[in-house]
């Protein structure tokens, strides 16, 4: 029996660093230590991001350095093939993988079509693989952001934009059908609030088609928005009326500063929670609602928050829901919160890591955003460092 749990009634010990880092060598742990030290220093992160972008624009040979450091920490590889090797390593510890093609900011039609094809490759790779239980994509990989904004605002489209939107709908439908045909559930990531309505509408239309027997298509709700608890309840009512299962991934969110600035600039109500306590409260409320209605729902709890993780585990226990119930999953990003992922997996819960992949130069915007978000979340970075230091000391003894 794993050290993290002594009985089925006892919740996992998320501070157990032996289990959390068993998959990392001393060398890998040392590299992670210095990487989080740098990320935890805002001016170093900013300077490094700017220098990296400059070096790549000048075609300087730094790809190897990036791939061996921040890319290796947060990404599975440059291709599906490379990522499958990383996925096999995670599977040895009972942790699943979600292949996440993380190329951002490609708005021309050829790139959008290419992204669609790459996503279909990922779904085919996941077919029949127990250690790759989900596929995932961002709708901004299939559509221009400006078009999503117009659709969300119910603005009048030009004839050209109307045709463009039909192509977006077709790309979206192809991916969802591929997930259904492969029996691989598909998670649709959330975006900024001013494009989200278009995404919600696309997702719910596909849920009505494919979620009749179980949740295959999942929407993502960012609980840093103060309207998302009401939204999940309304979504459930629509699912009940449409006689389909609701698939939901819950996250706290990643665009807070941008959201606040835009609301202030354009003079509309700030969609963001007043403080972290409100966000935490709503996240846990949404989790509780999903578990209460799990007979008609499926939940992926995307969180790096230990309290929310144990809260979900506790209410599963109270409702006598098995730890490996396929309707409930815990999820974290690759390279982060290994203390949650590996300890929960060792205790018998369903756990998946988001595994970004793609060419180094094209994934760089994602990596810079991830580093910047970690700099903003100083508490998270400090927690990562503290756990690494604890484990290095343990090994030294």
Buried (B, 14 or more C-beta within 10 A) or exposed (E): EBEBBEEEEEBBBBBBBBBBBBBBEEEEBEBBBEBBEBBBBEEBBBEBBEEBEEBBEEEEEBBEEBBEBBBBBBBBBBEBEEBBEBBEEBBEBBBBBBBBBBBBEBEEEEBBEBBBEBBBBBBBBBBEBEBBBBBBBBBBBBBBBEBBBBBBEEEEBEEEBEEBBEBBBEBBBBBBBBBBEBEBBBBBBBBBBBBBBBBBEBBBBBBBBBBEEBBBBBBBBBBBBBBBBEBBEEBBEEBEEBEBBBBBBBBBBBBBEEBEEBBEEEEEEBBBBEEEEBBBBBBBBBBBBBBEBBEBBBBBBBBBBBEBBBBBBEBBBEEEBEBEBEBBBBBBBBBBBBBBBBBBBBBBBBBBBBBBBBEBBBBBBBBBBBBBBBBBBEEBBEBBBBBBBBBBEEEEE
